[in-house]
Amino acid sequence: METRTVLRVAVEGTVTSFRYPHLAETVHPTIEMPPPATIYGHVSSTLGEWLRSPYLLSFGYTFVHQGKFVDFEHLHYRDPLQIQPYRRHLLFEPRLTLYLDYPDLDMLYRAFISPYYPVALGRSQDLMAYTSVDIVTLEAAEQAYFEGTLLPPDLAPQVGGNTVTLTMARYVDERRHPNWGSYAMLRGRARFPAEGVLAAGAPEWVWADPEVCEWGSYPDLPRAVWFHSFMEASDAVPG
């Protein structure tokens, strides 16, 4: 059986928000899951510096929340007469299980045990807490389920469930230049492979966490993890 050793981090908080880029109207909706660039920023914040060789880091996650509500905020511009509030959508009780694969897992483990900056996800004021940090072994599974995650768009038909395709920031460099990618955002749970679906090029198996079997309808089915990269080695700037 093929295995893969990764870092698993459980993150919890009260509220968070992932604002759509290039949108500054009176209502700021939230993306329902953290974009890849947000995950990269979170890892860098934990380390206290930009990650060296980011093309060697890959990630997967499960993200859930207990609902969405509207908060009112003020934009603090220099104009003292600016008093019109705007509405921001917030996600209540976010829970993130983050999986990270990197050549130096021990270094990442030490960083998440003692993060350099306060733990936040989304906005800087949305403080979070690490409830567990572990190095775990994933296993190849021919049957599993995905939950609250990002998938490649071409994998969505093979999983089924409630998915929507979004363009998200994949990576933001030190000069704040974004690199974009397309993802299928899965809400809720979905089995792999989807029943009755035979897609050309479908993977024969996926990585799964044997310690997490939380779908009551399928108590023996492990939760799957799909890994994404932030950038390719060819995209890295020499030096």
Secondary structure, DSSP 8 states (H G I E B T S, - for coil): --EEEEEEEEEEESEE--B-TT--SSEE-B-SS--HHHHHHHHHHHHTS--SSGGG-EEEEEEE-S-EEEEEE----S-TT----EEEEEEES-EEEEEEE-S-HHHHHHHHHS-SS--BSSSTT-BEEEEEEEEEEEEEESSEEEEEEEE-GGGHHHH-SEEEEEEEEEEE-TT--EEEEEEEEEEEEEEES-TT---TT--S-EEEETT----TTSTT--EEE--EESS-GGGS---
